Amino acid sequence: MDLEAVIGLEVHVQLKTRSKIFCSCSAEFGAPPNTHTCPVCLGMPGVLPVLNRKAVEYALKMAVATNCRINRTNIFARKHYFYPDLPKGYQISQYELPLAEHGWIDIETSKGSRHIRINRIHMEDDAGKLIHDEGRPLSFVDLNRTGTPLIEIVSEPDIRFPEEASAYLKKIRQLVRYLKISDGNMEEGSLRCDANISLRPRGEKALGTKSELKNMNSFRHVQKALEYEIRRQTALILDGKKIVQETRLFDAAKGVTHSMRGKEEAHDYRYFPDPDLVPINVDEKWLAQVKESMPELPDQKRERFIKEYGLPEYDAAILTSSADLAEYFEEAAALFPRAKTVSNWMMVELQKLLKQHETDISSCLVTPRVLAEILELIEKGAISDKIGKKVLEQVFENGGSPSEIVEKQGLAQVSDAGQLQAVVQRVLDENPAEVEKYRSGKKKVFGFLVGQVMRQTRGKANPKMVNELLRKILDS
């Protein structure tokens, strides 16, 4: 039987507001347990929630960025369920009239571009967090996160492969970071993902029985959990067994999923409009203000980089993968207007150092001005490419001025013809066998001779002049 996977993702994004969605408590991450709470977010009797306008504006930005239709009137509802980290006994969410619907994003995978539709984006408040004691059968409840503003982005079941699910999730994170509405940190829980997956015979339109996957806190875990679930459901179907609709947890250590509980239906939550919150009315003026405050989004920026800077599509995609990287490139390219050279050094040398030191471009000591200065020194012939890379490493680790480092350490490139000719002649005198090989037609030894000259000058010789002098003497 030829089966295909049908996957839909529910992505929860924690909005980066200073205060919570319905009260003035701090939404900062990492405070001591239960210190950012008040009667409103603790659900005490008689309290009234007041909506955080900034949270709505952040949600609207994401709706615009994902091409959604904005519902001009939308309402909050109560979603009832009982859990130790939900003090009210219900979550404030949106159901029948969400903030936005019917959007889409495009993703890139190894199989090409894919168009993924978005069913809806709605707002809600977050629950608290349970911390389990590994040594005793106890759990502790931290309610600091309770009431933190969330948006839930629900995709249509358009995803067919685990790789596409990972690419979709990365695109969502890229967008929220560009918009500066969330840090998108999966490890801290500010970006969380549940996946619904079912299988069906290829070509059929009807959906199969789905499983919901939870507890996936990295892109790799999302992909691995879906790959395992496809194998599990395939084996059951081929054995003639039925798939049970349920919620399953992913065990990252074992790479498997296991049953948690039966999957709830919408009616199980007993939704009804929240009587304490008035409807949100999004008028033309408010929406226009939100659109005016929007930054250039990654897809548009990538196309501009290709047109404006003449970069290959691959370079443009890498450089626009984050807003910080794109901003760094534009600053460096303005100071050293050879865009492809800037791109090459950023994507190879600088990215290598960032990876080695496990840091990001925003906290890097090599500023755009520093990189431009190194490239200017190379272009003027003051230093070689090799020395430029050494200077880059030194500034990356300790800071400082490239020009001063070159001067203090005597790294300036040797371009004196007389001095270089003496070194070249010495190398040829010391390697008569290689000279004879070259003159007998074995041209590959030329690279060895160049290397010997560079070694004797400690990498400071002008490579172009070395090549010219060697050829002139060898061919004479």
DRENBA-317140 format. One record per residue (C-alpha): residue number from 1; x, y, z; residue in three letters. Coordinates in pm, 1 decimal, always signed. Layout:
BEGIN
REC   n       c1       c2       c3 res
REC NUM        X        Y        Z Ala
...
***
This chain:
BEGIN
REC   n       c1       c2       c3 res
REC   1     +0.0     +0.0     +0.0 Met
REC   2   +138.5   +340.2   -100.4 Asp
REC   3    +74.9   +569.7   +196.6 Leu
REC   4   +134.0   +941.4   +236.8 Glu
REC   5   +161.1  +1147.5   +555.0 Ala
REC   6    -73.8  +1438.3   +622.6 Val
REC   7    +77.7  +1677.3   +876.2 Ile
REC   8    -50.0  +1995.8  +1036.5 Gly
REC   9   +136.8  +2203.2  +1294.6 Leu
REC  10     +7.2  +2409.8  +1584.9 Glu
REC  11   +280.8  +2657.1  +1676.5 Val
REC  12   +260.3  +2855.5  +1999.6 His
REC  13   +465.6  +3175.9  +2002.3 Val
REC  14   +526.0  +3359.6  +2329.2 Gln
REC  15   +505.7  +3732.7  +2256.5 Leu
REC  16   +790.6  +3950.0  +2384.8 Lys
REC  17   +585.4  +4208.6  +2572.8 Thr
REC  18   +710.3  +4356.8  +2899.8 Arg
REC  19   +391.9  +4263.5  +3084.7 Ser
REC  20   +139.9  +3980.8  +3065.5 Lys
REC  21   -165.1  +3979.8  +2841.6 Ile
REC  22   -435.6  +4061.5  +3099.4 Phe
REC  23   -243.7  +4212.9  +3393.5 Cys
REC  24    +62.5  +4428.9  +3466.0 Ser
REC  25   +285.9  +4147.4  +3598.1 Cys
REC  26   +628.2  +4116.8  +3434.4 Ser
REC  27   +655.0  +3861.3  +3153.5 Ala
REC  28  +1034.1  +3835.6  +3192.6 Glu
REC  29  +1181.5  +3484.4  +3170.3 Phe
REC  30  +1394.1  +3332.0  +3447.1 Gly
REC  31  +1265.3  +3497.8  +3765.9 Ala
REC  32  +1240.6  +3295.4  +4092.3 Pro
REC  33   +925.0  +3077.7  +4096.3 Pro
REC  34   +591.9  +3245.7  +4165.9 Asn
REC  35   +733.0  +3599.9  +4195.7 Thr
REC  36   +566.7  +3744.4  +3882.6 His
REC  37   +207.1  +3683.1  +3986.2 Thr
REC  38    -96.8  +3880.7  +4102.8 Cys
REC  39   -465.9  +3810.2  +4177.4 Pro
REC  40   -554.5  +3846.5  +3805.7 Val
REC  41   -313.4  +3587.9  +3663.5 Cys
REC  42   -371.4  +3363.1  +3966.7 Leu
REC  43   -743.4  +3358.2  +3886.4 Gly
REC  44   -867.4  +3490.3  +4220.5 Met
REC  45  -1245.5  +3543.2  +4252.3 Pro
REC  46  -1376.2  +3884.5  +4147.9 Gly
REC  47  -1075.1  +4001.5  +3944.4 Val
REC  48  -1115.8  +4150.6  +3596.9 Leu
REC  49   -867.9  +4109.2  +3308.7 Pro
REC  50   -758.5  +4410.7  +3098.8 Val
REC  51   -617.9  +4341.0  +2751.3 Leu
REC  52   -257.4  +4437.6  +2668.5 Asn
REC  53   -276.6  +4647.7  +2347.8 Arg
REC  54    +88.0  +4578.9  +2257.2 Lys
REC  55    +17.9  +4203.4  +2250.9 Ala
REC  56   -261.1  +4261.2  +1996.0 Val
REC  57    -28.3  +4472.8  +1779.0 Glu
REC  58   +238.8  +4199.6  +1786.0 Tyr
REC  59    -22.5  +3941.8  +1686.2 Ala
REC  60   -143.8  +4165.5  +1402.7 Leu
REC  61   +214.1  +4195.4  +1271.4 Lys
REC  62   +240.0  +3818.3  +1244.7 Met
REC  63    -98.8  +3799.7  +1075.9 Ala
REC  64    +12.4  +4054.3   +813.5 Val
REC  65   +348.8  +3878.3   +765.8 Ala
REC  66   +171.9  +3546.8   +696.2 Thr
REC  67    -76.4  +3697.1   +447.4 Asn
REC  68   -378.2  +3635.8   +671.3 Cys
REC  69   -719.5  +3797.0   +648.9 Arg
REC  70   -770.2  +4008.3   +961.7 Ile
REC  71  -1107.2  +3969.0  +1132.1 Asn
REC  72  -1207.0  +4326.6  +1213.0 Arg
REC  73  -1405.2  +4203.5  +1514.4 Thr
REC  74  -1275.4  +3913.7  +1719.2 Asn
REC  75  -1360.0  +3788.8  +2065.1 Ile
REC  76  -1201.4  +3596.5  +2350.4 Phe
REC  77  -1346.3  +3271.2  +2474.9 Ala
REC  78  -1295.9  +3049.6  +2777.9 Arg
REC  79  -1141.4  +2709.7  +2706.3 Lys
REC  80  -1212.3  +2482.7  +3002.0 His
REC  81   -980.0  +2212.3  +3124.2 Tyr
REC  82   -835.1  +2124.0  +3462.1 Phe
REC  83   -465.1  +2095.9  +3527.1 Tyr
REC  84   -246.0  +2195.9  +3825.7 Pro
REC  85    -71.8  +2475.6  +3629.8 Asp
REC  86   -400.5  +2640.9  +3521.2 Leu
REC  87   -528.4  +2822.9  +3830.7 Pro
REC  88   -846.2  +2967.6  +3670.7 Lys
REC  89   -968.6  +2625.5  +3554.5 Gly
REC  90   -990.1  +2768.0  +3202.7 Tyr
REC  91   -761.2  +2929.9  +2948.1 Gln
REC  92   -856.5  +3257.9  +2782.2 Ile
REC  93   -828.6  +3190.3  +2408.6 Ser
REC  94  -1016.0  +3258.2  +2084.8 Gln
REC  95  -1245.0  +3012.4  +1911.1 Tyr
REC  96  -1525.3  +3114.1  +1672.2 Glu
REC  97  -1389.9  +3461.5  +1590.7 Leu
REC  98  -1007.3  +3448.7  +1597.9 Pro
REC  99   -779.9  +3742.3  +1517.3 Leu
REC 100   -686.1  +3622.5  +1166.5 Ala
REC 101   -755.6  +3341.1   +918.8 Glu
REC 102   -669.8  +3199.6   +575.3 His
REC 103   -305.0  +3294.8   +535.7 Gly
REC 104     -0.9  +3121.6   +386.0 Trp
REC 105   +378.9  +3109.0   +378.9 Ile
REC 106   +625.4  +2961.7   +129.2 Asp
REC 107   +905.7  +2734.3   +247.3 Ile
REC 108  +1216.9  +2594.9    +78.8 Glu
REC 109  +1318.2  +2228.6   +112.0 Thr
REC 110  +1553.5  +1990.6    -68.4 Ser
REC 111  +1251.7  +1894.2   -282.6 Lys
REC 112  +1187.9  +2256.1   -383.7 Gly
REC 113   +949.4  +2534.0   -281.8 Ser
REC 114   +621.5  +2451.8    -99.8 Arg
REC 115   +314.3  +2666.6    -34.4 His
REC 116   +172.1  +2599.6   +314.9 Ile
REC 117   -167.1  +2744.0   +404.4 Arg
REC 118   -242.9  +2880.8   +751.0 Ile
REC 119   -587.7  +2808.9   +891.5 Asn
REC 120   -588.9  +3068.6  +1168.9 Arg
REC 121   -389.6  +3278.6  +1414.0 Ile
REC 122   -548.7  +3338.2  +1749.9 His
REC 123   -443.5  +3492.8  +2081.2 Met
REC 124   -447.6  +3331.1  +2422.8 Glu
REC 125   -282.9  +3339.5  +2764.8 Asp
REC 126    -23.8  +3082.6  +2864.2 Asp
REC 127    -54.0  +2831.1  +3146.6 Ala
REC 128   +204.7  +2787.3  +3422.3 Gly
REC 129   +479.8  +2529.5  +3435.1 Lys
REC 130   +510.5  +2202.6  +3625.0 Leu
REC 131   +856.5  +2110.8  +3755.1 Ile
REC 132   +888.9  +1742.2  +3838.9 His
REC 133  +1112.4  +1618.9  +4120.8 Asp
REC 134  +1324.4  +1336.0  +3982.4 Glu
REC 135  +1400.7  +1194.4  +4328.6 Gly
REC 136  +1049.1  +1201.6  +4477.1 Arg
REC 137   +695.2  +1157.6  +4342.9 Pro
REC 138   +633.4  +1533.0  +4364.5 Leu
REC 139   +571.6  +1813.6  +4118.6 Ser
REC 140   +607.9  +2186.2  +4183.3 Phe
REC 141   +397.6  +2453.4  +4017.1 Val
REC 142   +557.2  +2778.1  +3891.7 Asp
REC 143   +292.3  +3031.1  +3788.7 Leu
REC 144   +529.7  +3300.9  +3659.4 Asn
REC 145   +444.4  +3206.0  +3301.6 Arg
REC 146    +68.8  +3208.5  +3366.4 Thr
REC 147    -89.3  +3487.9  +3164.4 Gly
REC 148   +206.1  +3543.1  +2931.0 Thr
REC 149    +65.3  +3643.2  +2587.6 Pro
REC 150    +68.1  +3376.3  +2316.4 Leu
REC 151    -34.9  +3349.0  +1956.6 Ile
REC 152   -121.1  +3007.6  +1818.9 Glu
REC 153    -53.7  +2961.1  +1447.2 Ile
REC 154   -249.9  +2666.8  +1309.2 Val
REC 155   -150.7  +2536.1   +967.4 Ser
REC 156   -374.5  +2352.4   +724.6 Glu
REC 157   -280.8  +1982.8   +679.4 Pro
REC 158    -62.5  +2071.2   +378.9 Asp
REC 159   +269.1  +1929.1   +503.5 Ile
REC 160   +367.7  +1589.7   +363.6 Arg
REC 161   +719.7  +1521.5   +492.3 Phe
REC 162   +899.3  +1569.0   +827.9 Pro
REC 163  +1159.5  +1785.5   +649.3 Glu
REC 164   +881.7  +2022.1   +539.7 Glu
REC 165   +753.3  +2043.7   +898.3 Ala
REC 166  +1099.7  +2144.2  +1018.9 Ser
REC 167  +1135.4  +2401.9   +737.3 Ala
REC 168   +789.7  +2547.6   +815.8 Tyr
REC 169   +876.3  +2580.9  +1184.7 Leu
REC 170  +1208.4  +2750.6  +1100.3 Lys
REC 171  +1023.6  +2995.7   +874.8 Lys
REC 172   +782.6  +3082.0  +1158.6 Ile
REC 173  +1077.3  +3144.8  +1391.7 Arg
REC 174  +1252.0  +3354.9  +1128.0 Gln
REC 175   +940.6  +3572.3  +1087.4 Leu
REC 176   +880.8  +3631.1  +1460.7 Val
REC 177  +1247.3  +3726.8  +1502.7 Arg
REC 178  +1239.2  +3964.7  +1205.5 Tyr
REC 179   +925.0  +4123.6  +1349.2 Leu
REC 180  +1090.2  +4138.0  +1696.2 Lys
REC 181   +771.6  +4004.1  +1856.8 Ile
REC 182   +939.3  +3695.7  +2011.0 Ser
REC 183  +1288.7  +3555.4  +2058.4 Asp
REC 184  +1164.4  +3221.3  +1917.1 Gly
REC 185  +1372.0  +3025.3  +2168.6 Asn
REC 186  +1245.3  +2664.5  +2170.6 Met
REC 187  +1468.5  +2565.8  +2464.9 Glu
REC 188  +1308.1  +2830.3  +2689.2 Glu
REC 189   +959.5  +2749.2  +2561.7 Gly
REC 190   +891.4  +3077.5  +2383.3 Ser
REC 191   +834.2  +2877.1  +2062.1 Leu
REC 192   +648.1  +2549.0  +2105.8 Arg
REC 193   +505.7  +2309.4  +1853.5 Cys
REC 194   +242.0  +2034.3  +1851.0 Asp
REC 195   +207.1  +1822.7  +1538.8 Ala
REC 196   -101.1  +1639.2  +1408.8 Asn
REC 197    -19.0  +1350.5  +1178.3 Ile
REC 198   -222.6  +1086.7   +996.1 Ser
REC 199   -162.1   +853.4   +703.1 Leu
REC 200   -381.5   +778.8   +402.7 Arg
REC 201   -347.8   +593.9    +69.7 Pro
REC 202   -178.9   +826.8   -178.8 Arg
REC 203   -436.1  +1002.4   -398.2 Gly
REC 204   -721.9   +984.0   -144.5 Glu
REC 205   -880.9  +1308.5    -22.0 Lys
REC 206  -1025.9  +1186.3   +309.1 Ala
REC 207   -805.1  +1226.8   +615.4 Leu
REC 208   -696.5   +934.1   +827.3 Gly
REC 209   -713.2   +906.7  +1207.9 Thr
REC 210   -461.7  +1147.0  +1354.0 Lys
REC 211   -221.3  +1143.9  +1645.4 Ser
REC 212   -112.5  +1463.7  +1818.2 Glu
REC 213   +257.3  +1480.3  +1908.3 Leu
REC 214   +382.6  +1688.2  +2200.9 Lys
REC 215   +706.6  +1750.7  +2393.5 Asn
REC 216   +922.3  +1852.1  +2094.7 Met
REC 217  +1160.0  +2132.7  +2190.8 Asn
REC 218  +1386.9  +2153.8  +1886.4 Ser
REC 219  +1359.2  +2142.9  +1507.1 Phe
REC 220  +1544.2  +1811.8  +1508.7 Arg
REC 221  +1300.1  +1663.5  +1762.3 His
REC 222  +1002.5  +1768.8  +1547.7 Val
REC 223  +1152.0  +1593.6  +1245.5 Gln
REC 224  +1255.6  +1280.6  +1440.0 Lys
REC 225   +917.7  +1248.2  +1614.6 Ala
REC 226   +729.7  +1269.8  +1283.6 Leu
REC 227   +963.8  +1019.0  +1117.5 Glu
REC 228   +903.2   +771.7  +1400.6 Tyr
REC 229   +526.9   +827.5  +1397.1 Glu
REC 230   +513.2   +763.9  +1021.1 Ile
REC 231   +692.4   +430.8  +1074.5 Arg
REC 232   +464.1   +338.5  +1367.3 Arg
REC 233   +137.9   +418.5  +1188.6 Gln
REC 234   +254.4   +249.7   +866.4 Thr
REC 235   +329.2    -72.9  +1054.2 Ala
REC 236    -14.6    -68.7  +1221.6 Leu
REC 237   -199.2     -7.8   +892.2 Ile
REC 238     -6.6   -280.9   +707.9 Leu
REC 239    -88.5   -520.6   +993.8 Asp
REC 240   -458.9   -439.9   +951.2 Gly
REC 241   -485.3   -262.2  +1286.5 Lys
REC 242   -667.7    +64.5  +1360.4 Lys
REC 243   -501.4   +395.1  +1445.7 Ile
REC 244   -633.2   +538.8  +1773.0 Val
REC 245   -690.7   +914.5  +1795.7 Gln
REC 246   -470.0  +1015.7  +2084.7 Glu
REC 247   -206.7  +1254.9  +2217.8 Thr
REC 248   +145.6  +1110.6  +2221.8 Arg
REC 249   +467.2  +1233.2  +2385.4 Leu
REC 250   +805.0  +1221.8  +2214.2 Phe
REC 251  +1087.7  +1059.2  +2412.5 Asp
REC 252  +1396.8  +1233.1  +2273.8 Ala
REC 253  +1640.1   +995.4  +2447.8 Ala
REC 254  +1486.0   +686.5  +2285.6 Lys
REC 255  +1361.1   +853.6  +1968.2 Gly
REC 256  +1008.9   +712.0  +2010.5 Val
REC 257   +659.5   +839.2  +2090.1 Thr
REC 258   +429.6   +689.9  +2352.3 His
REC 259    +63.8   +737.8  +2438.2 Ser
REC 260    -26.7  +1011.7  +2685.4 Met
REC 261   -407.8  +1035.3  +2668.6 Arg
REC 262   -702.7  +1025.7  +2431.1 Gly
REC 263   -721.9  +1330.6  +2202.8 Lys
REC 264   -981.5  +1590.0  +2302.8 Glu
REC 265  -1239.8  +1730.7  +2062.6 Glu
REC 266  -1340.9  +2098.6  +2060.1 Ala
REC 267  -1664.5  +2029.1  +2248.7 His
REC 268  -1465.2  +1875.7  +2535.3 Asp
REC 269  -1335.6  +2221.9  +2621.8 Tyr
REC 270  -1685.6  +2375.9  +2653.8 Arg
REC 271  -1590.3  +2701.5  +2478.5 Tyr
REC 272  -1804.5  +3009.0  +2540.1 Phe
REC 273  -1735.9  +3386.7  +2501.6 Pro
REC 274  -1549.6  +3534.8  +2797.0 Asp
REC 275  -1797.5  +3768.6  +2971.2 Pro
REC 276  -1518.7  +3981.6  +3125.6 Asp
REC 277  -1356.1  +4087.5  +2796.7 Leu
REC 278  -1508.3  +4312.8  +2530.9 Val
REC 279  -1460.0  +4230.2  +2159.6 Pro
REC 280  -1145.0  +4357.7  +1984.7 Ile
REC 281  -1226.5  +4594.5  +1699.6 Asn
REC 282   -942.5  +4634.3  +1447.9 Val
REC 283  -1020.6  +4947.0  +1246.2 Asp
REC 284   -847.0  +5071.0   +929.9 Glu
REC 285   -639.9  +5331.1  +1114.8 Lys
REC 286   -500.2  +5079.0  +1365.2 Trp
REC 287   -422.4  +4823.7  +1094.1 Leu
REC 288   -251.5  +5090.7   +881.5 Ala
REC 289    -30.7  +5189.1  +1178.6 Gln
REC 290    +68.5  +4824.9  +1228.1 Val
REC 291   +155.2  +4783.9   +859.3 Lys
REC 292   +363.9  +5103.7   +861.0 Glu
REC 293   +569.0  +4971.4  +1154.3 Ser
REC 294   +647.6  +4643.5   +976.2 Met
REC 295  +1012.9  +4580.0   +880.8 Pro
REC 296  +1122.4  +4442.1   +544.1 Glu
REC 297  +1049.2  +4069.1   +564.6 Leu
REC 298  +1302.5  +3795.8   +477.9 Pro
REC 299  +1158.7  +3695.2   +137.9 Asp
REC 300  +1149.6  +4054.9    +17.2 Gln
REC 301  +1495.6  +4122.6   +159.5 Lys
REC 302  +1637.7  +3815.7    -16.6 Arg
REC 303  +1501.8  +3930.6   -352.5 Glu
REC 304  +1640.9  +4280.8   -295.1 Arg
REC 305  +1986.6  +4143.5   -208.5 Phe
REC 306  +1989.9  +3951.2   -537.2 Ile
REC 307  +1886.4  +4258.6   -739.2 Lys
REC 308  +2065.9  +4536.6   -554.6 Glu
REC 309  +2392.8  +4361.6   -468.6 Tyr
REC 310  +2406.9  +4107.4   -751.5 Gly
REC 311  +2441.5  +3819.1   -505.3 Leu
REC 312  +2369.7  +3455.9   -600.0 Pro
REC 313  +2043.1  +3320.5   -461.3 Glu
REC 314  +2229.1  +3092.9   -216.9 Tyr
REC 315  +2427.7  +3383.8    -67.0 Asp
REC 316  +2116.6  +3599.8    -38.3 Ala
REC 317  +1925.6  +3320.6   +139.1 Ala
REC 318  +2203.7  +3269.5   +394.8 Ile
REC 319  +2256.4  +3640.2   +460.8 Leu
REC 320  +1884.4  +3706.9   +511.0 Thr
REC 321  +1829.6  +3402.7   +732.9 Ser
REC 322  +1835.3  +3640.5  +1029.9 Ser
REC 323  +1769.8  +4013.6  +1057.0 Ala
REC 324  +2097.7  +4066.8  +1246.6 Asp
REC 325  +2300.9  +3891.9   +975.5 Leu
REC 326  +2130.7  +4091.9   +699.0 Ala
REC 327  +2187.1  +4421.4   +882.5 Glu
REC 328  +2555.2  +4334.4   +939.7 Tyr
REC 329  +2602.2  +4258.9   +568.8 Phe
REC 330  +2443.7  +4585.7   +456.1 Glu
REC 331  +2658.2  +4789.9   +695.4 Glu
REC 332  +2977.9  +4614.7   +582.5 Ala
REC 333  +2885.1  +4640.4   +213.1 Ala
REC 334  +2823.0  +5014.5   +251.3 Ala
REC 335  +3179.4  +5056.2   +386.8 Leu
REC 336  +3343.2  +4811.3   +144.1 Phe
REC 337  +3132.8  +4816.6   -174.5 Pro
REC 338  +3237.9  +4477.6   -310.9 Arg
REC 339  +2929.1  +4286.3   -199.7 Ala
REC 340  +3037.6  +3939.0   -312.8 Lys
REC 341  +3369.5  +3970.4   -125.9 Thr
REC 342  +3184.3  +4076.9   +191.4 Val
REC 343  +2942.5  +3788.7   +144.6 Ser
REC 344  +3222.8  +3532.9   +102.1 Asn
REC 345  +3404.7  +3643.0   +416.5 Trp
REC 346  +3084.6  +3650.5   +620.5 Met
REC 347  +2960.3  +3310.9   +505.8 Met
REC 348  +3294.9  +3129.7   +536.0 Val
REC 349  +3545.3  +3290.9   +773.1 Glu
REC 350  +3310.3  +3478.2  +1006.5 Leu
REC 351  +3048.7  +3202.4  +1026.9 Gln
REC 352  +3323.2  +2950.3  +1107.5 Lys
REC 353  +3436.7  +3159.6  +1404.2 Leu
REC 354  +3078.8  +3217.6  +1523.0 Leu
REC 355  +3016.5  +2843.6  +1519.0 Lys
REC 356  +3343.4  +2759.8  +1695.4 Gln
REC 357  +3274.3  +3008.2  +1975.7 His
REC 358  +2899.5  +2931.0  +1990.8 Glu
REC 359  +2801.7  +3296.7  +1966.2 Thr
REC 360  +2595.1  +3509.8  +1729.9 Asp
REC 361  +2665.1  +3803.8  +1503.1 Ile
REC 362  +2500.9  +4060.1  +1733.2 Ser
REC 363  +2759.3  +4003.8  +2011.2 Ser
REC 364  +3059.6  +3962.5  +1780.1 Cys
REC 365  +3367.2  +4186.3  +1835.6 Leu
REC 366  +3425.7  +4191.6  +1459.4 Val
REC 367  +3194.1  +4480.0  +1371.1 Thr
REC 368  +3100.1  +4559.6  +1008.6 Pro
REC 369  +3355.4  +4843.5  +1019.4 Arg
REC 370  +3629.9  +4604.4  +1132.7 Val
REC 371  +3551.9  +4353.1   +855.8 Leu
REC 372  +3549.6  +4633.5   +597.3 Ala
REC 373  +3888.7  +4754.2   +727.0 Glu
REC 374  +4041.1  +4404.8   +689.8 Ile
REC 375  +3908.9  +4377.1   +333.9 Leu
REC 376  +4046.7  +4724.2   +250.2 Glu
REC 377  +4391.6  +4620.1   +376.7 Leu
REC 378  +4381.9  +4310.0   +155.4 Ile
REC 379  +4262.8  +4502.7   -149.0 Glu
REC 380  +4537.4  +4763.6   -109.7 Lys
REC 381  +4798.7  +4488.2    -88.7 Gly
REC 382  +4892.4  +4580.5   +268.5 Ala
REC 383  +4824.9  +4222.8   +384.9 Ile
REC 384  +4753.3  +3889.5   +216.3 Ser
REC 385  +4430.7  +3689.2   +240.6 Asp
REC 386  +4602.9  +3448.7   +478.9 Lys
REC 387  +4717.0  +3727.7   +710.6 Ile
REC 388  +4369.5  +3882.2   +683.7 Gly
REC 389  +4219.4  +3561.7   +825.0 Lys
REC 390  +4467.6  +3567.3  +1114.9 Lys
REC 391  +4381.2  +3929.7  +1191.2 Val
REC 392  +4010.6  +3843.6  +1177.3 Leu
REC 393  +4061.9  +3565.9  +1434.5 Glu
REC 394  +4257.1  +3795.8  +1666.3 Gln
REC 395  +3994.5  +4070.5  +1655.7 Val
REC 396  +3717.5  +3812.9  +1701.8 Phe
REC 397  +3878.7  +3682.6  +2021.9 Glu
REC 398  +4027.7  +4000.7  +2169.9 Asn
REC 399  +3891.1  +4300.6  +1979.1 Gly
REC 400  +4112.5  +4582.3  +1856.5 Gly
REC 401  +4198.3  +4763.3  +1533.9 Ser
REC 402  +4312.7  +4555.2  +1232.8 Pro
REC 403  +4558.5  +4825.0  +1119.8 Ser
REC 404  +4719.5  +4846.6  +1464.4 Glu
REC 405  +4747.1  +4465.4  +1488.4 Ile
REC 406  +4917.8  +4452.2  +1147.8 Val
REC 407  +5162.3  +4728.1  +1247.5 Glu
REC 408  +5244.3  +4599.7  +1598.1 Lys
REC 409  +5296.0  +4238.7  +1488.4 Gln
REC 410  +5480.5  +4321.3  +1167.1 Gly
REC 411  +5225.6  +4144.0   +950.6 Leu
REC 412  +5238.9  +4384.9   +657.8 Ala
REC 413  +5263.6  +4216.2   +318.8 Gln
REC 414  +5606.2  +4211.7   +152.0 Val
REC 415  +5569.2  +4368.2   -193.9 Ser
REC 416  +5927.3  +4482.3   -247.5 Asp
REC 417  +6035.2  +4322.1   -578.2 Ala
REC 418  +6403.6  +4306.0   -488.3 Gly
REC 419  +6339.1  +4146.7   -149.7 Gln
REC 420  +6098.7  +3890.3   -294.6 Leu
REC 421  +6328.3  +3804.4   -585.6 Gln
REC 422  +6604.6  +3717.3   -337.5 Ala
REC 423  +6369.1  +3481.9   -147.0 Val
REC 424  +6241.3  +3323.3   -470.6 Val
REC 425  +6595.2  +3262.1   -593.6 Gln
REC 426  +6693.1  +3108.5   -258.7 Arg
REC 427  +6394.9  +2870.4   -273.7 Val
REC 428  +6486.3  +2763.8   -629.3 Leu
REC 429  +6849.1  +2706.7   -527.1 Asp
REC 430  +6736.8  +2491.6   -233.0 Glu
REC 431  +6501.4  +2278.9   -446.7 Asn
REC 432  +6686.8  +2185.3   -768.7 Pro
REC 433  +6491.9  +1858.5   -811.0 Ala
REC 434  +6158.3  +2040.6   -813.5 Glu
REC 435  +6295.5  +2300.3  -1058.1 Val
REC 436  +6402.4  +2020.3  -1292.6 Glu
REC 437  +6056.9  +1855.0  -1265.5 Lys
REC 438  +5885.2  +2183.2  -1354.0 Tyr
REC 439  +6108.9  +2239.7  -1655.5 Arg
REC 440  +6045.4  +1883.9  -1775.5 Ser
REC 441  +5671.3  +1955.2  -1789.3 Gly
REC 442  +5550.9  +1858.6  -1437.9 Lys
REC 443  +5384.0  +2190.5  -1368.1 Lys
REC 444  +5215.9  +2073.6  -1044.1 Lys
REC 445  +5536.5  +2135.6   -846.8 Val
REC 446  +5480.7  +2509.3   -901.1 Phe
REC 447  +5237.9  +2513.9   -608.2 Gly
REC 448  +5500.5  +2353.1   -384.2 Phe
REC 449  +5755.2  +2622.8   -475.0 Leu
REC 450  +5502.6  +2899.9   -406.7 Val
REC 451  +5435.8  +2740.7    -66.8 Gly
REC 452  +5808.0  +2740.1    +15.1 Gln
REC 453  +5835.2  +3112.8    -61.7 Val
REC 454  +5530.2  +3186.5   +156.3 Met
REC 455  +5676.4  +2974.1   +437.5 Arg
REC 456  +6007.5  +3158.8   +429.9 Gln
REC 457  +5827.6  +3495.3   +442.6 Thr
REC 458  +5586.8  +3369.3   +715.0 Arg
REC 459  +5291.6  +3419.3   +480.8 Gly
REC 460  +5367.4  +3788.5   +427.5 Lys
REC 461  +5483.6  +3774.3    +64.3 Ala
REC 462  +5252.9  +3925.0   -197.7 Asn
REC 463  +5112.4  +3606.1   -362.9 Pro
REC 464  +5060.9  +3769.7   -701.4 Lys
REC 465  +5421.9  +3895.6   -715.1 Met
REC 466  +5554.1  +3557.1   -596.6 Val
REC 467  +5370.3  +3381.3   -880.0 Asn
REC 468  +5498.8  +3629.4  -1138.5 Glu
REC 469  +5862.2  +3613.8  -1018.0 Leu
REC 470  +5866.1  +3235.0  -1000.8 Leu
REC 471  +5724.9  +3193.5  -1351.0 Arg
REC 472  +5963.3  +3453.5  -1489.9 Lys
REC 473  +6271.1  +3282.1  -1349.9 Ile
REC 474  +6154.2  +2923.3  -1417.4 Leu
REC 475  +6050.0  +2994.8  -1776.4 Asp
REC 476  +6359.9  +3198.9  -1863.0 Ser
***
